[in-house]
Amino acid sequence: MKKTRALVLILLAALLCGVFSACGAETNEINVTLIIEAGDDHIFDQHMKLDYENPTVLMLVKEAAILYELPITYNANDDSVQDIGEYKEYDDLENNFSYFWEYSINDVFPDAQTGGKANAQPIVDGDVIRYVYTELDLTTVK
């Protein structure tokens, strides 16, 4: 009887260890691609793994900046990319042009619900995030 009880306790302990270790093994890892371009200048193109809960575009960019020593600065609210290397966000009002970084996810620009803010835009496994340095002719904007 004691042997049966000991065997049951051992099996129960093994079962519980298996259940708890399976729960701990759950991962949030995703694989995404980050591409950064400014005209013909292909600044960055890398497949990356992220292991964050609820990852966003900005988390990806910040991870890339750290891992690959990319010279990236963020806006005052720390919710979007402002400058990447020599490509700065600015308005040339004398010539009616605005220069800025914009991104797309799988060739789709962010929806208005997030205001385009990179820290509010979720990403999922397999996404391709492309940052493009954009020149906007302000005379074409209403």
Residue pairs with C-beta under 8 A, 6 or more apart in sequence:
27 51
28 50
28 51
28 52
28 53
28 55
29 49
29 50
29 51
30 49
30 50
30 51
30 55
30 123
30 124
30 125
30 126
30 127
31 47
31 48
31 49
31 125
31 126
32 47
32 48
32 50
32 60
32 123
32 125
32 126
32 127
32 128
32 129
33 45
33 46
33 47
33 48
33 127
33 128
33 129
34 44
34 45
34 46
34 48
34 60
34 61
34 64
34 129
34 131
35 42
35 44
35 45
35 128
35 129
35 130
35 131
36 42
36 43
36 44
36 45
36 70
36 84
36 130
36 131
37 43
37 130
37 131
37 132
37 133
38 84
38 87
38 132
38 133
39 133
43 70
43 84
43 85
44 64
44 68
44 70
46 64
46 68
48 60
48 63
48 64
48 67
50 59
50 60
50 63
50 123
52 59
54 122
55 122
55 123
56 118
56 119
56 120
56 121
56 122
56 123
57 103
57 105
57 110
57 118
57 119
57 121
57 123
57 129
58 74
58 79
58 80
58 81
58 117
58 118
58 119
58 121
59 119
60 123
60 129
61 72
61 81
61 118
61 131
62 72
64 70
65 71
65 72
70 84
70 85
71 83
71 84
71 85
72 81
72 83
72 84
73 81
73 82
73 83
74 80
74 81
74 82
75 81
75 82
75 89
78 119
79 117
79 118
79 119
79 120
80 101
80 116
80 117
80 118
80 119
81 101
81 103
81 118
81 131
82 88
82 89
82 101
83 89
83 101
84 101
84 131
84 133
87 99
87 101
87 133
88 99
89 99
89 100
89 101
90 98
90 99
91 97
91 98
91 99
91 138
92 98
92 99
93 138
96 137
96 138
96 139
97 135
97 136
97 137
97 138
98 135
98 136
98 138
99 133
99 134
99 135
99 136
100 133
100 134
100 136
101 131
101 132
101 133
101 134
102 109
102 116
102 131
102 132
102 134
103 109
103 110
103 118
103 121
103 129
103 130
103 131
103 132
104 110
104 129
104 130
104 132
105 121
105 123
105 127
105 128
105 129
106 127
106 128
107 128
107 130
109 116
110 116
110 117
110 121
114 120
114 121
123 129
